[in-house]
Amino acid sequence: MMAAAVAGRNGNRVLLADHADEPGKKILISGGGRCNFTNVHTAPDRFLSANPHFARSALARYTPADFIALVDGYRIAWHEKTLGQLFCDGSARQIVTMLRNECAGGGVDWSLGRPVDEIDHADGRFSVRIGRDTAVAPKLVIATGGPSIPQMGATGFAYDVARRFGLKVVEPRPALVPLTLGGDEALFKTLSGVSSEVIATAGKGRFREAALFTHRGLSGPVILQASSYWRHGESVAIDFTPDRPDGWLIEQKRLHPRMGVQSALGQTLPGRLAEALADKIALLGNLADQSDKSLAEAEARLAAWPFHPNGTEGFMKAEVTIGGVATDALSQQTFEAKAVPGLHFIGECVDVTGWLGGYNFQWAWASAVACGKSL
């Protein structure tokens, strides 16, 4: 919708085709129905890609301030929640309505509720067959996202088109997704519903937010963030005591020698979590019964507790997809395929994936505007 609106307002005749019966379905469910439409801390280092520099140009040319100005122009009330995340005060539908109005201003035509059956390319023009109708144009923009949340109609359509025209696709995998546990870590599934603020580290990613234990494993904002950096076979380290200084258990022993280990952990952590961790640490009795060495070892383990996920909850639960159309095949300025003039890929279907918290929406807007202006 963003790309269509910009292209239409630039004087192009535009057809927007969507196999869904209404546009913006992912927008409508985002942010708990209030749409986390951007993040004021957007920067290239908040995105993952095989080419970490690819997103820089588009993000610089269309910033969160630009989108906020558009939202303000429609008098949509919004607020900052945490960590630079901006949400509508009312409903995500306001953002969809805004984009539809922008498309109307650009004279965009719509084809909704019908899948694209075939795409052909000859003599510098693309033919797109939609049911019994065929649209022909010199430019074709693929903005169909990735396969995350297939129950909303998401597919790997963009990847099929890319491969059809000889473009490489970086292996797609679920991102911003809960992690599953098994085996020896099944104990933690009994903590389903327990949440605690922690620091999670996976690969080069390190985040501080809430972790949530589920009946299948680990979730919550910090786990979703870490999941984008996690690979099968690797561990995720959790710091359960991010605000505790070195030696804090030993200091508690000095101040409260008769306090139990579980009670000491309970001063920092939810009760059920403190009980589970104390059981795993296996320090029985009071603090006075423990050596300083064993307490120091317990501190170290609590500050870097290794979990070994056996997988993720997959595309069904993933908020976005990591990987996608390889960026080395696309122009950084226009998102046009270098080998196929007139063919553009934008948004989530490209190998650029943002952090949790509005970054992927900002990438959608920025890539769409860069592309739309070039048509």
C-alpha positions in Angstrom: 0.0 0.0 0.0 2.8 2.4 0.8 4.7 1.7 -2.4 1.5 1.9 -4.4 0.4 5.2 -2.9 3.8 6.8 -3.5 4.0 5.5 -7.1 0.4 6.6 -7.8 1.0 10.1 -6.4 4.1 10.3 -8.7 1.7 10.0 -11.7 1.9 6.3 -12.3 -1.1 4.2 -13.0 -1.0 1.5 -10.3 -2.8 -1.8 -9.7 -2.4 -3.3 -6.2 -3.2 -7.0 -6.2 -3.7 -8.9 -2.9 -5.0 -12.4 -2.6 -6.5 -11.5 0.8 -10.1 -10.2 0.8 -9.0 -7.0 2.6 -5.6 -5.3 2.8 -3.3 -4.9 5.8 -4.3 -8.0 7.7 -0.9 -8.3 9.4 -1.1 -4.6 10.3 -4.5 -5.2 12.0 -3.2 -7.9 14.3 0.1 -6.2 15.1 0.8 -4.6 18.5 -2.1 -6.3 20.1 -4.4 -4.6 17.6 -2.8 -1.2 18.1 0.0 -1.5 15.5 3.6 -0.8 16.7 4.0 1.3 13.5 7.7 2.4 14.0 10.5 2.8 16.5 12.2 6.1 17.1 15.6 4.3 17.6 15.6 2.9 14.1 19.2 2.5 12.8 20.9 0.1 10.4 22.5 -1.9 13.3 19.0 -2.9 14.4 18.6 -5.1 11.3 20.0 -8.5 10.3 21.0 -9.2 6.8 23.8 -11.1 4.9 24.7 -7.5 3.8 24.3 -5.4 6.9 24.8 -2.2 4.9 22.0 -2.7 2.4 19.3 -1.2 4.5 21.2 2.0 5.3 20.2 4.1 2.3 16.5 3.5 2.4 16.3 4.0 6.2 18.2 7.3 5.9 15.8 8.6 3.2 12.6 7.7 5.0 12.9 8.0 8.8 10.5 7.3 11.7 10.0 11.1 11.8 8.7 11.0 8.3 6.1 8.3 9.1 5.1 10.1 12.3 4.5 13.2 10.3 2.2 11.2 8.0 0.4 9.7 11.0 0.0 13.1 12.6 -1.3 14.5 9.3 -4.3 12.1 9.7 -4.7 13.1 13.3 -4.0 9.5 14.6 -3.2 9.7 18.3 -0.2 7.6 19.3 2.0 7.0 22.3 5.5 5.6 23.0 5.3 2.4 25.1 8.9 1.3 25.9 12.2 1.3 24.1 11.1 3.7 21.4 8.1 1.7 20.3 5.2 3.8 19.0 1.6 2.5 19.1 -1.8 3.9 18.0 -3.8 5.0 21.0 -6.9 3.6 19.2 -6.8 0.8 16.6 -4.4 -0.6 14.1 -7.2 -0.1 11.6 -6.4 3.6 11.6 -3.1 2.9 10.0 -4.7 0.7 7.3 -7.4 3.4 6.7 -4.6 6.0 6.4 -2.7 3.9 3.8 -5.9 3.2 1.9 -6.6 7.0 1.8 -3.0 7.6 0.6 -3.7 5.0 -2.2 -6.9 6.8 -3.1 -5.0 10.0 -3.4 -2.7 8.3 -5.9 -5.6 6.8 -7.9 -4.6 3.3 -7.1 -6.8 0.5 -8.5 -7.3 -2.7 -6.4 -7.7 -6.4 -7.0 -8.6 -8.1 -3.7 -9.5 -11.6 -2.8 -8.0 -13.2 -5.9 -4.5 -14.9 -6.1 -2.0 -14.1 -8.8 -2.0 -17.2 -11.0 0.9 -16.5 -13.4 3.6 -13.9 -14.1 5.3 -13.6 -17.5 7.9 -11.2 -18.8 8.6 -10.3 -22.4 9.7 -7.3 -24.4 10.3 -5.3 -21.2 6.8 -5.8 -19.9 5.3 -7.9 -17.2 2.0 -9.8 -17.6 0.2 -10.7 -14.3 -2.7 -13.1 -14.7 -5.4 -12.8 -11.9 -8.2 -15.2 -12.6 -9.6 -14.3 -16.0 -8.0 -10.9 -16.0 -4.4 -10.0 -17.1 -2.6 -6.8 -16.1 0.4 -5.6 -18.1 3.0 -3.1 -17.0 6.7 -2.2 -17.4 7.2 -2.4 -13.6 6.3 -5.1 -11.1 6.8 -4.7 -7.3 6.7 -7.8 -5.1 5.7 -6.8 -1.6 4.2 -10.0 -0.3 6.3 -10.5 2.8 7.5 -13.9 4.1 5.8 -17.1 5.2 5.4 -16.1 8.9 1.9 -16.4 10.2 0.5 -18.5 7.4 -2.9 -18.6 9.0 -3.1 -15.0 7.9 -2.5 -16.0 4.3 1.3 -15.5 4.3 3.3 -17.6 1.8 6.7 -17.9 0.1 5.2 -16.3 -3.0 8.0 -13.7 -3.3 10.7 -16.3 -3.1 9.0 -18.3 -5.9 9.0 -15.2 -8.1 12.6 -14.4 -7.3 13.8 -17.9 -8.2 11.6 -17.8 -11.3 13.7 -14.9 -12.5 17.0 -16.3 -11.4 17.5 -14.4 -8.2 19.1 -16.0 -5.2 17.1 -16.5 -1.9 18.8 -16.6 1.5 17.3 -19.5 3.4 14.2 -18.2 5.1 13.7 -19.2 8.7 11.3 -18.1 11.5 12.4 -15.0 13.4 11.0 -13.2 16.5 9.7 -16.6 17.5 9.4 -18.5 20.8 12.0 -21.2 21.5 11.1 -24.8 22.5 12.9 -26.9 25.2 13.1 -30.6 25.8 15.0 -33.2 27.6 16.7 -32.1 30.9 15.2 -28.7 30.6 11.6 -30.0 30.6 11.6 -28.9 34.3 11.2 -25.3 33.2 8.0 -26.0 31.3 6.3 -26.4 34.7 6.9 -22.6 35.1 4.4 -21.8 32.4 3.1 -18.3 32.8 6.1 -17.1 35.0 7.8 -14.0 33.6 10.9 -12.2 34.7 13.2 -9.4 33.4 16.5 -10.9 32.2 19.3 -10.5 29.8 19.3 -13.0 27.0 22.3 -13.6 24.7 22.3 -15.6 21.5 25.1 -15.3 19.0 25.9 -11.6 18.6 22.5 -10.6 20.0 22.2 -9.4 23.6 18.9 -8.0 24.9 17.3 -7.0 28.2 13.5 -7.4 28.5 11.0 -9.9 29.9 11.3 -13.6 29.4 8.2 -15.8 29.7 8.2 -19.5 30.4 5.6 -21.4 28.4 4.4 -25.0 28.3 6.6 -25.5 25.3 9.7 -23.5 26.3 10.7 -19.9 26.3 9.0 -16.8 25.0 8.6 -13.1 25.9 10.1 -10.1 24.2 13.7 -10.9 25.1 13.5 -14.4 23.8 11.8 -13.3 20.5 14.7 -10.8 20.1 17.3 -13.5 20.8 15.6 -16.0 18.5 16.7 -14.0 15.4 20.3 -14.6 16.4 19.9 -18.2 17.5 20.8 -21.2 15.3 20.0 -24.9 15.9 22.6 -26.6 18.1 23.5 -23.3 19.8 22.7 -22.3 23.4 21.0 -19.2 24.7 22.4 -17.7 27.9 20.1 -16.1 30.4 21.2 -13.7 33.1 18.5 -14.1 35.7 20.1 -11.5 38.0 21.0 -8.5 35.8 20.9 -6.0 38.6 22.8 -7.9 41.2 26.5 -7.0 41.7 29.3 -9.6 42.0 29.3 -11.2 45.4 25.7 -10.5 46.2 24.9 -14.0 47.5 28.0 -13.9 49.7 26.9 -10.5 51.0 23.4 -12.0 51.8 25.1 -14.8 53.6 26.9 -12.2 55.8 23.8 -10.2 56.5 21.3 -13.1 56.7 23.1 -16.3 57.5 19.9 -18.2 58.4 18.2 -17.3 55.1 17.6 -20.2 52.7 19.1 -20.2 49.3 15.6 -20.3 47.7 14.5 -17.3 49.8 17.6 -15.4 48.8 16.8 -16.0 45.1 13.2 -15.0 45.8 14.3 -11.5 46.7 15.2 -11.0 43.1 13.0 -13.5 41.1 9.4 -14.7 41.1 8.8 -17.4 43.7 8.3 -20.3 41.4 11.3 -19.5 39.3 13.4 -19.0 42.5 12.3 -22.5 43.6 13.2 -24.1 40.3 16.6 -22.5 40.0 17.5 -23.3 43.7 16.5 -26.9 43.0 18.8 -27.0 39.9 21.7 -25.4 41.7 21.2 -28.0 44.5 22.5 -25.8 47.4 20.6 -27.2 50.4 20.0 -25.5 53.7 20.7 -22.0 54.7 23.2 -19.5 53.2 25.4 -20.1 56.3 25.7 -23.8 55.2 27.3 -22.8 51.9 30.9 -22.0 51.2 31.8 -18.7 49.6 33.1 -20.7 46.6 29.8 -22.5 46.0 27.8 -19.3 46.3 30.2 -17.6 43.8 29.7 -20.5 41.4 25.9 -20.2 41.9 26.1 -16.5 41.1 28.0 -17.2 37.9 25.5 -19.8 36.8 22.5 -17.5 37.5 24.2 -14.8 35.5 24.8 -17.0 32.4 22.3 -19.9 32.6 22.6 -21.9 29.5 19.5 -23.1 27.8 19.7 -25.5 24.8 16.6 -25.0 22.7 15.6 -28.0 20.5 13.8 -25.7 18.0 11.3 -22.9 17.6 7.6 -22.7 17.4 8.0 -22.2 13.6 6.4 -19.9 11.1 3.0 -20.3 12.8 4.2 -18.3 15.8 7.0 -16.2 14.1 6.3 -12.5 13.8 8.6 -12.2 10.8 10.9 -14.2 8.6 14.7 -13.9 8.5 16.4 -14.4 5.1 14.7 -13.8 1.8 15.6 -12.4 -1.6 19.3 -11.8 -1.6 20.2 -8.2 -1.4 23.2 -8.5 -3.7 20.7 -9.0 -6.5 18.9 -5.7 -5.8 19.6 -2.0 -6.1 20.2 -0.4 -2.8 18.5 2.8 -4.1 15.4 1.4 -5.9 15.1 -2.3 -4.9 15.1 -3.2 -8.6 16.6 -6.6 -9.6 19.9 -5.8 -11.3 19.4 -8.6 -13.8 15.7 -8.0 -14.5 14.9 -4.3 -15.1 11.5 -3.3 -13.8 11.2 -6.1 -11.2 11.4 -4.8 -7.6 11.2 -6.6 -4.2 10.5 -4.6 -1.0 9.8 -5.2 2.7 10.0 -8.4 4.6 10.5 -10.6 1.5 14.0 -9.1 1.2 16.9 -10.4 3.3 16.5 -7.6 5.9 15.0 -8.4 9.2 14.5 -5.9 12.1 14.4 -6.2 15.8 11.2 -6.6 17.7 9.4 -3.3 18.4 8.4 -1.5 15.2 11.6 -1.9 13.2 10.1 -4.2 10.6 7.3 -1.8 9.9 9.8 1.1 9.5 11.7 -1.1 7.0 8.4 -1.7 5.1 7.7 2.0 4.9 11.3 3.0 4.0 11.8 0.3 1.3 8.3 1.1 -0.1 9.0 4.8 -0.4 12.4 4.3 -2.0 10.9 1.9 -4.5 7.7 3.9 -5.1 9.6 7.1 -5.9 11.8 5.3 -8.4 8.9 4.0 -10.5 
